[in-house]
Every structure is written in C-alpha cells, then in structure tokens.
C-alpha cells in the first residue's frame, strides 16, 4: 500500500465530488496533485499541493480552495488533523493506526513491497558498459556497470519492461591491434623470444593465455604466415576470449546482460547503409564542408567535402560526418545503425550509460534517435563521472596483470561485490566519487555500506535473541493483529514506520529521475532510524526491543524490525547487494 498514492486518490475523489456539486469547475485537472512527506515533521504526516494546483487553474486564492478541500478531508477516516499552511499547502496528520497497520502490508509483500505499476510495461533498453573488447574491465568501467545494472533493477521494480544490453565495439583499428598483440603472444607460446611489446600494442599479461589458446587451436599454422592469412581467424578467436573475460568480470559484479550486439555484425549486414538511406530519404544526409573547429584551428585542419548528417536540425551544435572524404565510415555511422536497430526492436525509451569523456557525444546521438523515429522514441544519455581509487589517501597503483590500468576484478576480489556496488551508488552518477580501500572496509557509522548492513544484521540478532529469551513473543509476532500493533506508540517507532511507508514513493520518484543512488541514501536513513531507536534502549529499558516483562510489546517490536528488514532487503536488492545475517 502506497499511503501517499491513497491520499492523492482521495483528493481526486473529493475534487470530482466538488465538481458534481458545482463547487469547482468541470475543467479542473488533478493530474499534478501530489501528496508527499512534509519538509518538517512538526507539520504533520502528509502535505499536499492540491489547493495551489486547482487555484492556478481557476484563478482563485489558494487558501480559499484549501479551505474548501480541508472541510472534506476532515471527514476522511484515519485523518486526525487538517491544517492550511503557507501559500496554500494542506498538512494532514494521520491516526497512529494507519501507520501501525502498514506493517502488515510490508511483511505480507516481502521484498516485493514497493513494487509499482507506473511503468505500465513500457519497453526500455539500457545499454551500459560496452567496453572495447581489448582486455579485462578496468575500474573506470565499474561505476557505469553498477549504475546501469541498478537502474535496470529499479525500473523493473517500478513496472517497466527492461532489457540490459551490451554493445561490442568489435570493428575498427583497435581490434586489429589486439589481434596483432595476440599474434605476438602466440609466437611466444610457440617458443619465440618476442622482447618488449611494441608501442601501440596491448602489453597486458591477460593475453598470455589467449596466445596459448591460439597455439592449441592452430598449432604452428600461423607462426610464419602473412598478416592477411592470420588476421581474421586470430581476431575472431581473440574477441571470443576477451568477451568471455569481460562477461566473467561482469558476473563477479553480479551483472548479466540480456543482449550483446556486435558492431561488426551490424556493419557486415549492411545495416549502416540501410540506416543512412533512411535518413537520406528524409533529406537529412548531404554532402558538405564543415566549419573549422571553434577556438584555435588545428594546423592540420583543411576544409574537405564529406557526407554529413543534419544533426543541427535536432538541437546539436553542428552537423556530423558519417562518411570520410576517403569513403570510409566514421565511427558515428555504425552507432546510427545500432540505435536504428534498437528503435526497430520496439523500445519506446533508450538509455545509454557512458563515461564522462563521452559528454560531447550525447547531443549527436540524441539528435539521430529523434530523426530516426520522428521523436517517438526518447533517448537519455547518462554520464558517469570518474572514480578516484585510493589506498590510505594515495592513488591506486597500476595493475601488473593489465599493464596500464587497475581491473575491476582486482578491486572486487579485495573488497567484495557488495561493497563495490554499494559505494558506487553513494553518489549521483554525474558527480565524481572517491573510493578509498581503507574507508570502504572499516566497520564504522561513517562507512555507509557497513552502517546499512549492520542494521540488517542487528535485526537478525534481535530476532535470534528473542527466540532464546522470549520465544512466545516471536510466535505471537506472527499474529499481526491490530491489537498487537497498537502497542507501537512511541514517536520514534511511528517515525520509523512512516519512513518505511515512503519506500514505494521513493521507488517511483527514483525510477522517474533515473537515480538509483537515492535508494542508497534512503537505506542509510532507515538504518539511522533503527540504530537511533536501539540507542534509546540503552537509557530506558522499556524502549528495548526485547522487554521480558511485556510479551505483547516485544512481539510488536519484533514485527516492527521484521518490517525494517524487509525494506532494507528490498532496497539492497535494487542495488544488487545481498543483506547479511550477521557481521563478524
């Protein structure tokens, strides 16, 4: 049950009734009416903007409209107080029984609590990671990987039909360089001394087993063969090995994509020609000469005629080349074909998760999706800012295995999947993030992942201890009767329940804003509320979770913490983190 949605529906019914009584015009629209937690707890339980939304439409004073709505709200069961505040906000106070009974809904739904249907099955494609298949994933890919995966889970919880997709950049010069690097390792596996890896090739030790694999597959067939003989077979086998490595790295993060799309396949199937022909039929492809770059013109710049896409017609800063003067495609052309393919697969919304260095790319790809679909398909480009990895305040050193970077697997192997994922979601995706190995592993309230996990482990400990000290209270807690729940009257208990009742609303707002980091913030808030109530019991024995002299109160509080565990587990599930049963 979403209490806030329930109040919004009640307000819409009141408006409908007032229309039927001619107290409000029939033209009043209620879609923008909201019921939200007030900014200050002293203002009640729920605040609504209904009066201001209606007043703006009918040209009346919001307080006058608020007074009209307030008279009707006072008649609603479960509302104990109605106040008009500020420019026309209406603040509502609900009976304690409303919050107490909400625990039943939370426990009955389990981790499905908070599920929403706002997505209405809308098909969304989230493309994320899409690292060049030239080696293991480096830590720079880790943030986008976690963000994209958590966003997909969040949107699924909000009722969207989500596809996770990886675009394999397996065409172009970089994969040929990769094949050349592996050919060197193949020669090395065959007994040759290859010396230093030439500049421009990939030096990492991760290619050693690939060279061995080539030897086992082909023997000495390509040892002294010309490049044109071995390039395609070695490149093909190498790409398979690299994607297997990348998928293994992703699995270590708990990430599994539904679809892997190949740039090479798209190009070889003629889909680039098809997409550009479609744009040309709309008058959006032409031959022309671009203006020189803004600012200082490079010394090697010269005006030359190219095939261009009219992206300025869709809000871009300049038109974009799709074919070079030598007749080869630009890197942008296969991307056009790839997004055209996604649009043809029936997605109504596309989300591309890219690194911070792709900021200039967003406008052109948004422009082309708009052009390809006449604006029927929307594209959101989410940029993930850099992560600064440190150890005790010092920058992390490069990996010997990878050669030039630190791998995701190295970090996950040291701190664990759950710590890595949670920390990656403690900041909004477009804000830089610091990841210090010492801090993310310390067991203190300053470490958010520990603080939340400790709350869940503490709840499990409470229930285990209750089973030993007062087992009849544990049995009674399964009752969930209104009489039992009515024992939860302390302001901190009710505040904790109110906070849990905000979970369905937060799921919807975080999904709408594409902001899974808000789940991490919310979980820290829930954990703080639980820990805060625990601390009260240090000074007042009657506020402890287990009160041996009062079986009913203990049973009610066991019900309370069970609900908290459900909400924490539900939130951690969105983040891709497993709740712990105990901390050691």
C-alpha positions, 0 to 999 in steps of 0.5 A: 500500500502506497499511503501517499498514492491513497491520499492523492486518490482521495483528493481526486475523489473529493475534487470530482465530488466538488465538481458534481456539486458545482463547487469547482469547475468541470475543467479542473485537472488533478493530474499534478496533485501530489501528496508527499512527506512534509519538509518538517515533521512538526507539520504533520504526516502528509502535505499536499499541493492540491489547493495551489494546483486547482487555484492556478487553474481557476484563478482563485486564492489558494487558501480559499480552495484549501479551505474548501478541500480541508472541510472534506478531508476532515471527514476522511477516516484515519485523518486526525488533523487538517491544517492550511499552511503557507501559500496554500499547502494542506498538512494532514496528520494521520491516526497512529493506526494507519501507520501501525497497520502498514506493517502488515502490508510490508511483511505480507509483500516481502521484498516485493513491497514497493513494487509499482505499476507506473511503468505500465510495461513500457519497453526500455533498453539500457545499454551500459558498459560496452567496453572495447573488447581489448582486455579485462574491465578496468575500474573506470568501467565499474561505476557505469556497470553498477549504475546501469545494472541498478537502474535496470533493477529499479525500473523493473521494480517500478513496472517497466519492461527492461532489457540490459544490453551490451554493445561490442565495439568489435570493428575498427583499428583497435581490434586489429591491434589486439589481434596483432598483440595476440599474434605476438603472444602466440609466437611466444607460446610457440617458443619465440623470444618476442622482447618488449611489446611494441608501442601501440600494442596491448602489453597486458599479461591477460593475453598470455593465455589467449596466445596459448589458446591460439597455439592449441587451436592452430598449432604452428599454422600461423607462426610464419604466415602473412598478416592477411592469412592470420588476421581474421581467424586470430581476431575472431578467436581473440574477441571470443576470449576477451568477451568471455573475460569481460562477461566473467568480470561482469558476473563477479559484479553480479551483472548479466546482460540480456543482449550483446550486439556486435558492431561488426555484425551490424556493419557486415549486414549492411545495416549502416547503409540501410540506416543512412538511406533512411535518413537520406530519404528524409533529406537529412544526409548531404554532402558538405564542408564543415566549419573549422573547429571553434577556438584555435584551428588545428594546423592540420585542419583543411576544409574537405567535402564529406557526407554529413548528417543534419544533426543541427536540425535536432538541437546539436551544435553542428552537423556530423560526418558519417562518411570520410572524404576517403569513403570510409565510415566514421565511427558515428555511422555504425552507432546510427545503425545500432540505435536504428536497430534498437528503435526497430526492436520496439523500445519506446525509451533508450538509455545509454550509460557512458563515461564522462569523456563521452559528454560531447557525444550525447547531443549527436546521438540524441539528435539521430534517435529523434530523426530516426523515429520522428521523436517517438522514441526518447533517448537519455544519455547518462554520464558517469563521472570518474572514480578516484581509487585510493589506498590510505589517501594515495592513488591506486597503483597500476595493475601488473596483470593489465599493464596500464590500468587497475581491473575491476576484478582486482578491486572486487576480489579485495573488497567484495561485490557488495561493497563495490556496488554499494559505494558506487551508488553513494553518489549521483552518477554525474558527480565524481566519487572517491573510493578509498580501500581503507574507508570502504572496509572499516566497520564504522557509522561513517562507512555507509555500506557497513552502517546499512548492513549492520542494521540488517544484521542487528535485526537478525540478532534481535530476532535470534535473541528473542527466540532464546529469551522470549520465544512466545513473543516471536510466535505471537509476532506472527499474529499481526493483529491490530491489537498487537500493533497498537502497542507501537506508540512511541514517536520514534517507532511511528517515525520509523514506520512512516519512513518505511511507508515512503519506500514505494514513493521513493521507488517511483520518484527514483525510477522517474529521475533515473537515480538509483543512488537515492535508494542508497541514501534512503537505506542509510536513513532507515538504518539511522532510524533503527540504530537511533531507536536501539540507542534509546534502549540503552537509557530506558529499558522499556524502549528495548526491543526485547522487554521480558516483562511485556510479551505483547510489546516485544512481539510488536517490536519484533514485527516492527524490525521484521518490517525494517528488514524487509525494506532494507532487503528490498532496497539492497536488492535494487542495488544488487547487494545481498543483506547479511545475517550477521557481521563478524 
